[in-house]
Amino acid sequence: LEAKGVGTFGTFSNILNSFFGSGVLGLPYAFRMSGWFAGSVTLLLIACISRYCMELLLNCRALVMDKDIKEEEAEHRSQGSYGDIGEAAFGSNGKLIVNIALCFTQTGFCCVYMIFLGNNLHS
């Protein structure tokens, strides 16, 4: 059999499902346990906190990128990763700690997602 390509829409749908899947599936239960008012207020509060943290990270990235451009003026520029931000804030140990923390959190997300899928597929 000849393999068929998925296409742009299929790829987009898969990424969207992977990114939002488990969180969206847990929202009805969270609202059921907390109620409509408390659930809505909490969701709005978490959304505001997440946006503020995203803006802080973008500001830190801009500062790191400006510093790199001024210091290096090279053609090969860093993309301003989390590790780069950690290095700018705490030196080389900061970059190492941030990268290790990212590995642990990503592994944890994968483990929790597998447990979540296993529990729901078993039911």
N, C-alpha and C positions, 0 to 999 in steps of 0.2 A: 504494500500500500504506500501511496505517496503522502508524505507529511504535508499538512496544510498550515499556512500561517494564521496566526490569531487575528492580526489586524490592530489598528490603533484603538478602536473602541473596546475590544476585548482586553487589550493590555491595560487601558485606563481603568476599566471595570475591575480587573484583578487587583491592581495597585490600590484602588479606592477601597475595595473589600478587605484587603490585607491591613490597610492603615486604620480604617474605622471599625472593622468587623466586631472585634470583641468588646470594645467600648460601647458601641451602639446596642449590642445584644444585652449588655448589663444594665442599660439605662431604665428599662421598664421595671426591673426588680428594685433598683435604687429608688425610683419614684414610688413604687408600691410600699416600700418600707418607710420612706420618709414623708410621704404625702405630697400633694401637688405644690402647696405653697413652699414648704421647706426645701423640696427637691428643686423647684425652679430658682429660688433664691441661691441655693448652694451651687447649682449649675452656672448661674450668672456670675457668682463670685469667683468660682474657679476659672471661668472664661476670662474674666478681667485680670486675674492674677497671671494666667498663662500669657495673655497678650503683653502685660507689663514686662514679664521675664523675657519674652521674645524681643521686645524693644531694647531691653538692657543688653542682651546678647548681640543684637545688631549694632548697637553703639560701641560695644567692646570690640567687635570685629572691625568696625570702621577705624577705630583708634589703632588697632594692631596693623591693619593694612596701611594706614598712613605712615606709621612708624617704619614698617618694612620698606615702603617705597622710598622714604627719605634716607634710610640707612643704606639700602642696597642699590637702588636705581638700576636694577638688573632686568633683563627681559623675562627671566623665570621668576614669577611672583607666586607666593603662597596663596591659597584660596581662603585663608583665615579660618582654619578648623577650630574645633573646641580645644584641641591640644595646643594650637598656636596661642589662643587666648589664655590658657593656663600657663604657658611659658612666659607670656608677657607679664602676667600677674605675679608668678612665683618662681620663675626661672626654669631650668631644665627639669628639676624635680616636679614642678607643677605640671609640665607637659606629660611626664610619665604617669603621675597620679591620675590626671584627667583621662588619659588613654586607657589605663587599667580600669578605672571606674566605668568608662563606656563599655568595655568588654564585659564586665560583670553585669551591668544593667541590661545589655542586649541579650546576654545568655539567660538572665532572669526572665526577661520578657518572653523569650522563646519557650522556656520551661513552663511558665504560667499559661501560655497560650496552648501548649500541648496538653496540659492537665485539663484546661477548660474544654478543649475539643474532645478529649477522652471521656470526660464526664458527660458531655452532652450527646456524643455519639453512642455511648453505652445506654443512655436512657431511652 
